C-alpha cells in the first residue's frame, strides 16, 4: 500500500475515533482503506483531500 494511503487512513481513523469511538473507528478501518485506496488509484494523490473524502464517506455511510 502506498504511504499516502497509509497516512490518510491513519488520520481518518484517528479523527473518526475522536468524533465517535475508537472501537467503531477500528471496525471501519478496512472499509475506509479500500475506499481511499480506490480514490488514490484513480488519481487523487493529495493526502488532505483523501482524509476529507474518507471522513465524508464514513459520515454518510454510518451517521
mmCIF file as Biopython writes it, N, C-alpha, C and O atoms, coordinates in Angstrom:
data_model
#
loop_
_atom_site.group_PDB
_atom_site.id
_atom_site.type_symbol
_atom_site.label_atom_id
_atom_site.label_alt_id
_atom_site.label_comp_id
_atom_site.label_asym_id
_atom_site.label_entity_id
_atom_site.label_seq_id
_atom_site.pdbx_PDB_ins_code
_atom_site.Cartn_x
_atom_site.Cartn_y
_atom_site.Cartn_z
_atom_site.occupancy
_atom_site.B_iso_or_equiv
_atom_site.auth_seq_id
_atom_site.auth_asym_id
_atom_site.pdbx_PDB_model_num
ATOM 1   N N  . UNK A ? 1  ? 0.848   -1.178 0.000   1.0 0.0 1  A 1 
ATOM 2   C CA . UNK A ? 1  ? 0.000   0.000  0.000   1.0 0.0 1  A 1 
ATOM 3   C C  . UNK A ? 1  ? 0.893   1.240  0.000   1.0 0.0 1  A 1 
ATOM 4   O O  . UNK A ? 1  ? 1.968   1.245  0.599   1.0 0.0 1  A 1 
ATOM 5   N N  . UNK A ? 2  ? 0.446   2.251  -0.656  1.0 0.0 2  A 1 
ATOM 6   C CA . UNK A ? 2  ? 1.203   3.485  -0.776  1.0 0.0 2  A 1 
ATOM 7   C C  . UNK A ? 2  ? 1.219   4.244  0.548   1.0 0.0 2  A 1 
ATOM 8   O O  . UNK A ? 2  ? 0.258   4.192  1.316   1.0 0.0 2  A 1 
ATOM 9   N N  . UNK A ? 3  ? 2.302   4.939  0.802   1.0 0.0 3  A 1 
ATOM 10  C CA . UNK A ? 3  ? 2.449   5.724  2.024   1.0 0.0 3  A 1 
ATOM 11  C C  . UNK A ? 3  ? 1.373   6.801  2.131   1.0 0.0 3  A 1 
ATOM 12  O O  . UNK A ? 3  ? 0.894   7.087  3.229   1.0 0.0 3  A 1 
ATOM 13  N N  . UNK A ? 4  ? 0.992   7.395  1.016   1.0 0.0 4  A 1 
ATOM 14  C CA . UNK A ? 4  ? -0.064  8.421  1.017   1.0 0.0 4  A 1 
ATOM 15  C C  . UNK A ? 4  ? -1.355  7.822  1.558   1.0 0.0 4  A 1 
ATOM 16  O O  . UNK A ? 4  ? -2.025  8.439  2.386   1.0 0.0 4  A 1 
ATOM 17  N N  . UNK A ? 5  ? -1.703  6.646  1.105   1.0 0.0 5  A 1 
ATOM 18  C CA . UNK A ? 5  ? -2.923  5.971  1.552   1.0 0.0 5  A 1 
ATOM 19  C C  . UNK A ? 5  ? -2.814  5.622  3.031   1.0 0.0 5  A 1 
ATOM 20  O O  . UNK A ? 5  ? -3.755  5.850  3.792   1.0 0.0 5  A 1 
ATOM 21  N N  . UNK A ? 6  ? -1.682  5.076  3.442   1.0 0.0 6  A 1 
ATOM 22  C CA . UNK A ? 6  ? -1.491  4.715  4.851   1.0 0.0 6  A 1 
ATOM 23  C C  . UNK A ? 6  ? -1.623  5.936  5.756   1.0 0.0 6  A 1 
ATOM 24  O O  . UNK A ? 6  ? -2.278  5.881  6.797   1.0 0.0 6  A 1 
ATOM 25  N N  . UNK A ? 7  ? -1.002  7.024  5.354   1.0 0.0 7  A 1 
ATOM 26  C CA . UNK A ? 7  ? -1.067  8.265  6.129   1.0 0.0 7  A 1 
ATOM 27  C C  . UNK A ? 7  ? -2.500  8.770  6.215   1.0 0.0 7  A 1 
ATOM 28  O O  . UNK A ? 7  ? -2.968  9.145  7.291   1.0 0.0 7  A 1 
ATOM 29  N N  . UNK A ? 8  ? -3.192  8.780  5.091   1.0 0.0 8  A 1 
ATOM 30  C CA . UNK A ? 8  ? -4.578  9.250  5.066   1.0 0.0 8  A 1 
ATOM 31  C C  . UNK A ? 8  ? -5.467  8.381  5.948   1.0 0.0 8  A 1 
ATOM 32  O O  . UNK A ? 8  ? -6.272  8.903  6.718   1.0 0.0 8  A 1 
ATOM 33  N N  . UNK A ? 9  ? -5.330  7.075  5.844   1.0 0.0 9  A 1 
ATOM 34  C CA . UNK A ? 9  ? -6.169  6.165  6.634   1.0 0.0 9  A 1 
ATOM 35  C C  . UNK A ? 9  ? -5.898  6.347  8.128   1.0 0.0 9  A 1 
ATOM 36  O O  . UNK A ? 9  ? -6.835  6.352  8.926   1.0 0.0 9  A 1 
ATOM 37  N N  . UNK A ? 10 ? -4.665  6.492  8.504   1.0 0.0 10 A 1 
ATOM 38  C CA . UNK A ? 10 ? -4.333  6.716  9.916   1.0 0.0 10 A 1 
ATOM 39  C C  . UNK A ? 10 ? -4.998  7.987  10.422  1.0 0.0 10 A 1 
ATOM 40  O O  . UNK A ? 10 ? -5.577  7.995  11.508  1.0 0.0 10 A 1 
ATOM 41  N N  . UNK A ? 11 ? -4.921  9.038  9.658   1.0 0.0 11 A 1 
ATOM 42  C CA . UNK A ? 11 ? -5.548  10.306 10.056  1.0 0.0 11 A 1 
ATOM 43  C C  . UNK A ? 11 ? -7.064  10.177 10.108  1.0 0.0 11 A 1 
ATOM 44  O O  . UNK A ? 11 ? -7.701  10.723 11.008  1.0 0.0 11 A 1 
ATOM 45  N N  . UNK A ? 12 ? -7.646  9.462  9.155   1.0 0.0 12 A 1 
ATOM 46  C CA . UNK A ? 12 ? -9.100  9.252  9.139   1.0 0.0 12 A 1 
ATOM 47  C C  . UNK A ? 12 ? -9.536  8.498  10.390  1.0 0.0 12 A 1 
ATOM 48  O O  . UNK A ? 12 ? -10.463 8.917  11.083  1.0 0.0 12 A 1 
ATOM 49  N N  . UNK A ? 13 ? -8.872  7.400  10.673  1.0 0.0 13 A 1 
ATOM 50  C CA . UNK A ? 13 ? -9.244  6.573  11.829  1.0 0.0 13 A 1 
ATOM 51  C C  . UNK A ? 13 ? -9.048  7.353  13.132  1.0 0.0 13 A 1 
ATOM 52  O O  . UNK A ? 13 ? -9.891  7.279  14.026  1.0 0.0 13 A 1 
ATOM 53  N N  . UNK A ? 14 ? -7.955  8.093  13.245  1.0 0.0 14 A 1 
ATOM 54  C CA . UNK A ? 14 ? -7.717  8.895  14.451  1.0 0.0 14 A 1 
ATOM 55  C C  . UNK A ? 14 ? -8.810  9.952  14.633  1.0 0.0 14 A 1 
ATOM 56  O O  . UNK A ? 14 ? -9.330  10.124 15.736  1.0 0.0 14 A 1 
ATOM 57  N N  . UNK A ? 15 ? -9.149  10.639 13.584  1.0 0.0 15 A 1 
ATOM 58  C CA . UNK A ? 15 ? -10.182 11.677 13.649  1.0 0.0 15 A 1 
ATOM 59  C C  . UNK A ? 15 ? -11.547 11.076 13.934  1.0 0.0 15 A 1 
ATOM 60  O O  . UNK A ? 15 ? -12.295 11.588 14.767  1.0 0.0 15 A 1 
ATOM 61  N N  . UNK A ? 16 ? -11.867 10.001 13.249  1.0 0.0 16 A 1 
ATOM 62  C CA . UNK A ? 16 ? -13.157 9.336  13.438  1.0 0.0 16 A 1 
ATOM 63  C C  . UNK A ? 16 ? -13.287 8.835  14.875  1.0 0.0 16 A 1 
ATOM 64  O O  . UNK A ? 16 ? -14.371 8.895  15.456  1.0 0.0 16 A 1 
ATOM 65  N N  . UNK A ? 17 ? -12.207 8.350  15.442  1.0 0.0 17 A 1 
ATOM 66  C CA . UNK A ? 17 ? -12.265 7.854  16.825  1.0 0.0 17 A 1 
ATOM 67  C C  . UNK A ? 17 ? -12.506 8.996  17.814  1.0 0.0 17 A 1 
ATOM 68  O O  . UNK A ? 17 ? -13.123 8.782  18.857  1.0 0.0 17 A 1 
ATOM 69  N N  . UNK A ? 18 ? -12.038 10.183 17.509  1.0 0.0 18 A 1 
ATOM 70  C CA . UNK A ? 18 ? -12.307 11.335 18.367  1.0 0.0 18 A 1 
ATOM 71  C C  . UNK A ? 18 ? -13.765 11.783 18.256  1.0 0.0 18 A 1 
ATOM 72  O O  . UNK A ? 18 ? -14.348 12.275 19.222  1.0 0.0 18 A 1 
ATOM 73  N N  . UNK A ? 19 ? -14.337 11.608 17.081  1.0 0.0 19 A 1 
ATOM 74  C CA . UNK A ? 19 ? -15.719 12.031 16.858  1.0 0.0 19 A 1 
ATOM 75  C C  . UNK A ? 19 ? -16.719 11.020 17.404  1.0 0.0 19 A 1 
ATOM 76  O O  . UNK A ? 19 ? -17.784 11.407 17.885  1.0 0.0 19 A 1 
ATOM 77  N N  . UNK A ? 20 ? -16.399 9.755  17.337  1.0 0.0 20 A 1 
ATOM 78  C CA . UNK A ? 20 ? -17.339 8.714  17.732  1.0 0.0 20 A 1 
ATOM 79  C C  . UNK A ? 20 ? -16.698 7.814  18.785  1.0 0.0 20 A 1 
ATOM 80  O O  . UNK A ? 20 ? -16.795 8.115  19.975  1.0 0.0 20 A 1 
ATOM 81  N N  . UNK A ? 21 ? -16.054 6.736  18.395  1.0 0.0 21 A 1 
ATOM 82  C CA . UNK A ? 21 ? -15.356 5.886  19.369  1.0 0.0 21 A 1 
ATOM 83  C C  . UNK A ? 21 ? -14.203 5.175  18.685  1.0 0.0 21 A 1 
ATOM 84  O O  . UNK A ? 21 ? -14.224 4.932  17.478  1.0 0.0 21 A 1 
ATOM 85  N N  . UNK A ? 22 ? -13.205 4.851  19.477  1.0 0.0 22 A 1 
ATOM 86  C CA . UNK A ? 22 ? -12.029 4.169  18.930  1.0 0.0 22 A 1 
ATOM 87  C C  . UNK A ? 22 ? -12.402 2.793  18.396  1.0 0.0 22 A 1 
ATOM 88  O O  . UNK A ? 22 ? -11.901 2.375  17.352  1.0 0.0 22 A 1 
ATOM 89  N N  . UNK A ? 23 ? -13.268 2.095  19.096  1.0 0.0 23 A 1 
ATOM 90  C CA . UNK A ? 23 ? -13.680 0.753  18.654  1.0 0.0 23 A 1 
ATOM 91  C C  . UNK A ? 23 ? -14.411 0.826  17.317  1.0 0.0 23 A 1 
ATOM 92  O O  . UNK A ? 23 ? -14.172 0.010  16.426  1.0 0.0 23 A 1 
ATOM 93  N N  . UNK A ? 24 ? -15.291 1.794  17.184  1.0 0.0 24 A 1 
ATOM 94  C CA . UNK A ? 24 ? -16.023 1.955  15.925  1.0 0.0 24 A 1 
ATOM 95  C C  . UNK A ? 24 ? -15.068 2.334  14.795  1.0 0.0 24 A 1 
ATOM 96  O O  . UNK A ? 24 ? -15.198 1.837  13.676  1.0 0.0 24 A 1 
ATOM 97  N N  . UNK A ? 25 ? -14.120 3.202  15.084  1.0 0.0 25 A 1 
ATOM 98  C CA . UNK A ? 25 ? -13.142 3.609  14.074  1.0 0.0 25 A 1 
ATOM 99  C C  . UNK A ? 25 ? -12.343 2.416  13.575  1.0 0.0 25 A 1 
ATOM 100 O O  . UNK A ? 25 ? -12.120 2.274  12.372  1.0 0.0 25 A 1 
ATOM 101 N N  . UNK A ? 26 ? -11.911 1.558  14.492  1.0 0.0 26 A 1 
ATOM 102 C CA . UNK A ? 26 ? -11.146 0.374  14.097  1.0 0.0 26 A 1 
ATOM 103 C C  . UNK A ? 26 ? -11.996 -0.600 13.273  1.0 0.0 26 A 1 
ATOM 104 O O  . UNK A ? 26 ? -11.483 -1.262 12.370  1.0 0.0 26 A 1 
ATOM 105 N N  . UNK A ? 27 ? -13.275 -0.685 13.578  1.0 0.0 27 A 1 
ATOM 106 C CA . UNK A ? 27 ? -14.176 -1.540 12.797  1.0 0.0 27 A 1 
ATOM 107 C C  . UNK A ? 27 ? -14.289 -1.056 11.361  1.0 0.0 27 A 1 
ATOM 108 O O  . UNK A ? 27 ? -14.505 -1.853 10.448  1.0 0.0 27 A 1 
ATOM 109 N N  . UNK A ? 28 ? -14.146 0.228  11.161  1.0 0.0 28 A 1 
ATOM 110 C CA . UNK A ? 28 ? -14.305 0.832  9.827   1.0 0.0 28 A 1 
ATOM 111 C C  . UNK A ? 28 ? -13.002 0.891  9.040   1.0 0.0 28 A 1 
ATOM 112 O O  . UNK A ? 28 ? -13.014 1.221  7.854   1.0 0.0 28 A 1 
ATOM 113 N N  . UNK A ? 29 ? -11.869 0.574  9.688   1.0 0.0 29 A 1 
ATOM 114 C CA . UNK A ? 29 ? -10.546 0.744  9.061   1.0 0.0 29 A 1 
ATOM 115 C C  . UNK A ? 29 ? -10.433 0.033  7.711   1.0 0.0 29 A 1 
ATOM 116 O O  . UNK A ? 29 ? -10.017 0.659  6.736   1.0 0.0 29 A 1 
ATOM 117 N N  . UNK A ? 30 ? -10.785 -1.241 7.621   1.0 0.0 30 A 1 
ATOM 118 C CA . UNK A ? 30 ? -10.636 -1.976 6.357   1.0 0.0 30 A 1 
ATOM 119 C C  . UNK A ? 30 ? -11.477 -1.367 5.247   1.0 0.0 30 A 1 
ATOM 120 O O  . UNK A ? 30 ? -11.021 -1.226 4.112   1.0 0.0 30 A 1 
ATOM 121 N N  . UNK A ? 31 ? -12.705 -1.009 5.585   1.0 0.0 31 A 1 
ATOM 122 C CA . UNK A ? 31 ? -13.603 -0.434 4.584   1.0 0.0 31 A 1 
ATOM 123 C C  . UNK A ? 31 ? -13.085 0.905  4.071   1.0 0.0 31 A 1 
ATOM 124 O O  . UNK A ? 31 ? -13.071 1.147  2.864   1.0 0.0 31 A 1 
ATOM 125 N N  . UNK A ? 32 ? -12.661 1.768  4.980   1.0 0.0 32 A 1 
ATOM 126 C CA . UNK A ? 32 ? -12.180 3.082  4.547   1.0 0.0 32 A 1 
ATOM 127 C C  . UNK A ? 32 ? -10.842 2.963  3.826   1.0 0.0 32 A 1 
ATOM 128 O O  . UNK A ? 32 ? -10.542 3.772  2.947   1.0 0.0 32 A 1 
ATOM 129 N N  . UNK A ? 33 ? -10.038 1.970  4.184   1.0 0.0 33 A 1 
ATOM 130 C CA . UNK A ? 33 ? -8.773  1.745  3.471   1.0 0.0 33 A 1 
ATOM 131 C C  . UNK A ? 33 ? -9.047  1.382  2.017   1.0 0.0 33 A 1 
ATOM 132 O O  . UNK A ? 33 ? -8.391  1.905  1.117   1.0 0.0 33 A 1 
ATOM 133 N N  . UNK A ? 34 ? -9.988  0.512  1.781   1.0 0.0 34 A 1 
ATOM 134 C CA . UNK A ? 34 ? -10.343 0.145  0.401   1.0 0.0 34 A 1 
ATOM 135 C C  . UNK A ? 34 ? -10.858 1.352  -0.370  1.0 0.0 34 A 1 
ATOM 136 O O  . UNK A ? 34 ? -10.508 1.550  -1.533  1.0 0.0 34 A 1 
ATOM 137 N N  . UNK A ? 35 ? -11.688 2.154  0.283   1.0 0.0 35 A 1 
ATOM 138 C CA . UNK A ? 35 ? -12.241 3.342  -0.368  1.0 0.0 35 A 1 
ATOM 139 C C  . UNK A ? 35 ? -11.136 4.339  -0.736  1.0 0.0 35 A 1 
ATOM 140 O O  . UNK A ? 35 ? -11.083 4.830  -1.864  1.0 0.0 35 A 1 
ATOM 141 N N  . UNK A ? 36 ? -10.267 4.629  0.216   1.0 0.0 36 A 1 
ATOM 142 C CA . UNK A ? 36 ? -9.186  5.592  -0.019  1.0 0.0 36 A 1 
ATOM 143 C C  . UNK A ? 36 ? -8.202  5.052  -1.057  1.0 0.0 36 A 1 
ATOM 144 O O  . UNK A ? 36 ? -7.701  5.805  -1.893  1.0 0.0 36 A 1 
ATOM 145 N N  . UNK A ? 37 ? -7.930  3.767  -1.002  1.0 0.0 37 A 1 
ATOM 146 C CA . UNK A ? 37 ? -7.042  3.156  -1.992  1.0 0.0 37 A 1 
ATOM 147 C C  . UNK A ? 37 ? -7.618  3.310  -3.400  1.0 0.0 37 A 1 
ATOM 148 O O  . UNK A ? 37 ? -6.891  3.605  -4.349  1.0 0.0 37 A 1 
ATOM 149 N N  . UNK A ? 38 ? -8.917  3.111  -3.523  1.0 0.0 38 A 1 
ATOM 150 C CA . UNK A ? 38 ? -9.581  3.275  -4.828  1.0 0.0 38 A 1 
ATOM 151 C C  . UNK A ? 38 ? -9.440  4.716  -5.325  1.0 0.0 38 A 1 
ATOM 152 O O  . UNK A ? 38 ? -9.140  4.954  -6.495  1.0 0.0 38 A 1 
ATOM 153 N N  . UNK A ? 39 ? -9.661  5.674  -4.416  1.0 0.0 39 A 1 
ATOM 154 C CA . UNK A ? 39 ? -9.509  7.082  -4.799  1.0 0.0 39 A 1 
ATOM 155 C C  . UNK A ? 39 ? -8.084  7.385  -5.243  1.0 0.0 39 A 1 
ATOM 156 O O  . UNK A ? 39 ? -7.863  8.093  -6.226  1.0 0.0 39 A 1 
ATOM 157 N N  . UNK A ? 40 ? -7.119  6.837  -4.502  1.0 0.0 40 A 1 
ATOM 158 C CA . UNK A ? 40 ? -5.717  7.058  -4.837  1.0 0.0 40 A 1 
ATOM 159 C C  . UNK A ? 40 ? -5.397  6.526  -6.230  1.0 0.0 40 A 1 
ATOM 160 O O  . UNK A ? 40 ? -4.756  7.216  -7.023  1.0 0.0 40 A 1 
ATOM 161 N N  . UNK A ? 41 ? -5.830  5.317  -6.533  1.0 0.0 41 A 1 
ATOM 162 C CA . UNK A ? 41 ? -5.512  4.704  -7.815  1.0 0.0 41 A 1 
ATOM 163 C C  . UNK A ? 41 ? -6.284  5.310  -8.978  1.0 0.0 41 A 1 
ATOM 164 O O  . UNK A ? 41 ? -5.957  5.053  -10.137 1.0 0.0 41 A 1 
ATOM 165 N N  . UNK A ? 42 ? -7.309  6.115  -8.684  1.0 0.0 42 A 1 
ATOM 166 C CA . UNK A ? 42 ? -7.992  6.830  -9.761  1.0 0.0 42 A 1 
ATOM 167 C C  . UNK A ? 42 ? -7.441  8.241  -9.935  1.0 0.0 42 A 1 
ATOM 168 O O  . UNK A ? 42 ? -7.962  9.026  -10.727 1.0 0.0 42 A 1 
ATOM 169 N N  . UNK A ? 43 ? -6.361  8.564  -9.172  1.0 0.0 43 A 1 
ATOM 170 C CA . UNK A ? 43 ? -5.657  9.815  -9.426  1.0 0.0 43 A 1 
ATOM 171 C C  . UNK A ? 43 ? -5.605  10.811 -8.284  1.0 0.0 43 A 1 
ATOM 172 O O  . UNK A ? 43 ? -4.890  11.807 -8.390  1.0 0.0 43 A 1 
ATOM 173 N N  . UNK A ? 44 ? -6.324  10.591 -7.206  1.0 0.0 44 A 1 
ATOM 174 C CA . UNK A ? 44 ? -6.286  11.531 -6.079  1.0 0.0 44 A 1 
ATOM 175 C C  . UNK A ? 44 ? -5.065  11.215 -5.215  1.0 0.0 44 A 1 
ATOM 176 O O  . UNK A ? 44 ? -5.027  10.188 -4.537  1.0 0.0 44 A 1 
ATOM 177 N N  . UNK A ? 45 ? -4.078  12.091 -5.243  1.0 0.0 45 A 1 
ATOM 178 C CA . UNK A ? 45 ? -2.838  11.837 -4.529  1.0 0.0 45 A 1 
ATOM 179 C C  . UNK A ? 45 ? -2.599  12.803 -3.375  1.0 0.0 45 A 1 
ATOM 180 O O  . UNK A ? 45 ? -1.581  12.706 -2.690  1.0 0.0 45 A 1 
ATOM 181 N N  . UNK A ? 46 ? -3.517  13.727 -3.154  1.0 0.0 46 A 1 
ATOM 182 C CA . UNK A ? 46 ? -3.383  14.698 -2.083  1.0 0.0 46 A 1 
ATOM 183 C C  . UNK A ? 46 ? -3.881  14.087 -0.770  1.0 0.0 46 A 1 
ATOM 184 O O  . UNK A ? 46 ? -5.059  13.752 -0.644  1.0 0.0 46 A 1 
ATOM 185 N N  . UNK A ? 47 ? -2.994  13.948 0.187   1.0 0.0 47 A 1 
ATOM 186 C CA . UNK A ? 47 ? -3.330  13.308 1.457   1.0 0.0 47 A 1 
ATOM 187 C C  . UNK A ? 47 ? -4.497  14.011 2.155   1.0 0.0 47 A 1 
ATOM 188 O O  . UNK A ? 47 ? -5.418  13.355 2.643   1.0 0.0 47 A 1 
ATOM 189 N N  . UNK A ? 48 ? -4.458  15.333 2.202   1.0 0.0 48 A 1 
ATOM 190 C CA . UNK A ? 48 ? -5.531  16.076 2.873   1.0 0.0 48 A 1 
ATOM 191 C C  . UNK A ? 48 ? -6.882  15.825 2.210   1.0 0.0 48 A 1 
ATOM 192 O O  . UNK A ? 48 ? -7.897  15.664 2.889   1.0 0.0 48 A 1 
ATOM 193 N N  . UNK A ? 49 ? -6.884  15.796 0.897   1.0 0.0 49 A 1 
ATOM 194 C CA . UNK A ? 49 ? -8.137  15.545 0.171   1.0 0.0 49 A 1 
ATOM 195 C C  . UNK A ? 49 ? -8.638  14.129 0.448   1.0 0.0 49 A 1 
ATOM 196 O O  . UNK A ? 49 ? -9.839  13.916 0.608   1.0 0.0 49 A 1 
ATOM 197 N N  . UNK A ? 50 ? -7.729  13.168 0.504   1.0 0.0 50 A 1 
ATOM 198 C CA . UNK A ? 50 ? -8.117  11.791 0.798   1.0 0.0 50 A 1 
ATOM 199 C C  . UNK A ? 50 ? -8.716  11.675 2.202   1.0 0.0 50 A 1 
ATOM 200 O O  . UNK A ? 50 ? -9.670  10.926 2.412   1.0 0.0 50 A 1 
ATOM 201 N N  . UNK A ? 51 ? -8.158  12.410 3.152   1.0 0.0 51 A 1 
ATOM 202 C CA . UNK A ? 51 ? -8.692  12.397 4.515   1.0 0.0 51 A 1 
ATOM 203 C C  . UNK A ? 51 ? -10.114 12.943 4.527   1.0 0.0 51 A 1 
ATOM 204 O O  . UNK A ? 51 ? -11.012 12.346 5.120   1.0 0.0 51 A 1 
ATOM 205 N N  . UNK A ? 52 ? -10.311 14.071 3.876   1.0 0.0 52 A 1 
ATOM 206 C CA . UNK A ? 52 ? -11.651 14.669 3.822   1.0 0.0 52 A 1 
ATOM 207 C C  . UNK A ? 52 ? -12.635 13.717 3.145   1.0 0.0 52 A 1 
ATOM 208 O O  . UNK A ? 52 ? -13.743 13.511 3.640   1.0 0.0 52 A 1 
ATOM 209 N N  . UNK A ? 53 ? -12.233 13.144 2.026   1.0 0.0 53 A 1 
ATOM 210 C CA . UNK A ? 53 ? -13.114 12.211 1.312   1.0 0.0 53 A 1 
ATOM 211 C C  . UNK A ? 53 ? -13.431 10.986 2.155   1.0 0.0 53 A 1 
ATOM 212 O O  . UNK A ? 53 ? -14.570 10.520 2.170   1.0 0.0 53 A 1 
ATOM 213 N N  . UNK A ? 54 ? -12.434 10.460 2.857   1.0 0.0 54 A 1 
ATOM 214 C CA . UNK A ? 54 ? -12.645 9.291  3.696   1.0 0.0 54 A 1 
ATOM 215 C C  . UNK A ? 54 ? -13.579 9.573  4.855   1.0 0.0 54 A 1 
ATOM 216 O O  . UNK A ? 54 ? -14.461 8.766  5.148   1.0 0.0 54 A 1 
ATOM 217 N N  . UNK A ? 55 ? -13.402 10.702 5.517   1.0 0.0 55 A 1 
ATOM 218 C CA . UNK A ? 55 ? -14.293 11.075 6.618   1.0 0.0 55 A 1 
ATOM 219 C C  . UNK A ? 55 ? -15.710 11.331 6.125   1.0 0.0 55 A 1 
ATOM 220 O O  . UNK A ? 55 ? -16.680 10.956 6.784   1.0 0.0 55 A 1 
ATOM 221 N N  . UNK A ? 56 ? -15.826 11.960 4.982   1.0 0.0 56 A 1 
ATOM 222 C CA . UNK A ? 56 ? -17.146 12.203 4.390   1.0 0.0 56 A 1 
ATOM 223 C C  . UNK A ? 56 ? -17.834 10.886 4.075   1.0 0.0 56 A 1 
ATOM 224 O O  . UNK A ? 56 ? -19.021 10.720 4.352   1.0 0.0 56 A 1 
ATOM 225 N N  . UNK A ? 57 ? -17.100 9.959  3.502   1.0 0.0 57 A 1 
ATOM 226 C CA . UNK A ? 57 ? -17.626 8.645  3.181   1.0 0.0 57 A 1 
ATOM 227 C C  . UNK A ? 57 ? -18.168 7.949  4.435   1.0 0.0 57 A 1 
ATOM 228 O O  . UNK A ? 57 ? -19.282 7.425  4.424   1.0 0.0 57 A 1 
ATOM 229 N N  . UNK A ? 58 ? -17.382 7.946  5.507   1.0 0.0 58 A 1 
ATOM 230 C CA . UNK A ? 58 ? -17.820 7.294  6.739   1.0 0.0 58 A 1 
ATOM 231 C C  . UNK A ? 58 ? -19.023 7.982  7.360   1.0 0.0 58 A 1 
ATOM 232 O O  . UNK A ? 58 ? -19.942 7.323  7.846   1.0 0.0 58 A 1 
ATOM 233 N N  . UNK A ? 59 ? -19.015 9.290  7.343   1.0 0.0 59 A 1 
ATOM 234 C CA . UNK A ? 59 ? -20.145 10.033 7.920   1.0 0.0 59 A 1 
ATOM 235 C C  . UNK A ? 59 ? -21.434 9.747  7.158   1.0 0.0 59 A 1 
ATOM 236 O O  . UNK A ? 59 ? -22.481 9.529  7.768   1.0 0.0 59 A 1 
ATOM 237 N N  . UNK A ? 60 ? -21.364 9.747  5.831   1.0 0.0 60 A 1 
ATOM 238 C CA . UNK A ? 60 ? -22.553 9.481  5.017   1.0 0.0 60 A 1 
ATOM 239 C C  . UNK A ? 60 ? -23.027 8.046  5.186   1.0 0.0 60 A 1 
ATOM 240 O O  . UNK A ? 60 ? -24.229 7.782  5.177   1.0 0.0 60 A 1 
ATOM 241 N N  . UNK A ? 61 ? -22.125 7.156  5.334   1.0 0.0 61 A 1 
ATOM 242 C CA . UNK A ? 61 ? -22.466 5.739  5.415   1.0 0.0 61 A 1 
ATOM 243 C C  . UNK A ? 61 ? -22.981 5.319  6.792   1.0 0.0 61 A 1 
ATOM 244 O O  . UNK A ? 61 ? -23.842 4.444  6.884   1.0 0.0 61 A 1 
ATOM 245 N N  . UNK A ? 62 ? -22.471 5.922  7.851   1.0 0.0 62 A 1 
ATOM 246 C CA . UNK A ? 62 ? -22.773 5.441  9.200   1.0 0.0 62 A 1 
ATOM 247 C C  . UNK A ? 62 ? -23.436 6.458  10.132  1.0 0.0 62 A 1 
ATOM 248 O O  . UNK A ? 62 ? -23.863 6.081  11.223  1.0 0.0 62 A 1 
ATOM 249 N N  . UNK A ? 63 ? -23.536 7.720  9.748   1.0 0.0 63 A 1 
ATOM 250 C CA . UNK A ? 63 ? -24.127 8.686  10.686  1.0 0.0 63 A 1 
ATOM 251 C C  . UNK A ? 63 ? -25.012 9.657  9.980   1.0 0.0 63 A 1 
ATOM 252 O O  . UNK A ? 63 ? -25.590 10.539 10.615  1.0 0.0 63 A 1 
#
